[in-house]
């Protein structure tokens, strides 16, 4: 979450590859897109005062699951945009 804070303090929007557990949505390997509350993101917003939203880039990363060994972490490609810049 520290890298999100640093990036958002220096740019209005950023692109990341993050673990699914650090996102406000679930998409990869699912039949539908689902927004969900995330305590990590909620805490980051509260602690820093930054207001932003996460947007999926419509890339289902589960297609690459077999390319990684010794991990079961699902990742997401996403854009993070500051609220006041929409």
N, C-alpha and C positions, 0 to 999 in steps of 0.2 A: 504494500500500500504506500510505502514511502516513495517509490518511483512515480506513482500516480500523482502524489502531492507535488513533487519536484517538477514534473512535466506540466501540470496544470497551472503552476505558478509562473511558468515561462512561456506558455502557449495557450491559445484559445481552444484548440482541439488537438487531440493526439490519437495515435493508433497503437494498439497493444496486442500481444498474445498473452493471455492470462489463464490461470487455472479456472475451471468452471466455478469453483467455490468462491472465487473473488469477483464474480460477475452478478449483475442484477437480473440475469435472464438465463434460461437454459434452452439450448437449440440443438447442439450436435448429438446425433444418435437418437433423436426424438422425432416423432411424427408431426410435431407442432412446436411453435415458438411459445415460450412461457415466461412472462415477467414474474419476478419474485423479489421479496424483501431480502436484503442481505445485511447482516449485522456488521460485517467488516466495513462495507461501504457507508452504512449509516454512521458508524463511529468516525470514519475518516471525515465525512462531511461535518459532523458536529465538532470534532477537534480542530479542524482547519478553517471552518467557515466557508469552504469552497462549495459552490452549488454547481452540479454537473449531472449529466445523464449518460448512460451507456447505451450504445446502439450496436446491434449485431451487424456484421458485414455480410451476412448470408453465406458464409463459408462453413459447411458442415465438416469440422475437423475430424470426426470419427472415421472418415474414409482413410485416414492415415494411422489409425490405432495399431495396426500390425507392423508399422515401420519402427516402433519404439519398443525396446525390450526393458524388462525389469521395472516397469512403471504402469500404473493404471490411471494416471491423471488425465482427465479430459480437459482440453484447452479450448479457448475461444479466441477468434480474431474479432476485435471490436474497435470502435471509435468512441472516444470520450469527448464530449463537447460541453463547454461551460454554458450554464443556463442563460447568462446575460448576452450570449453571442448568437443565439438562435435566430 
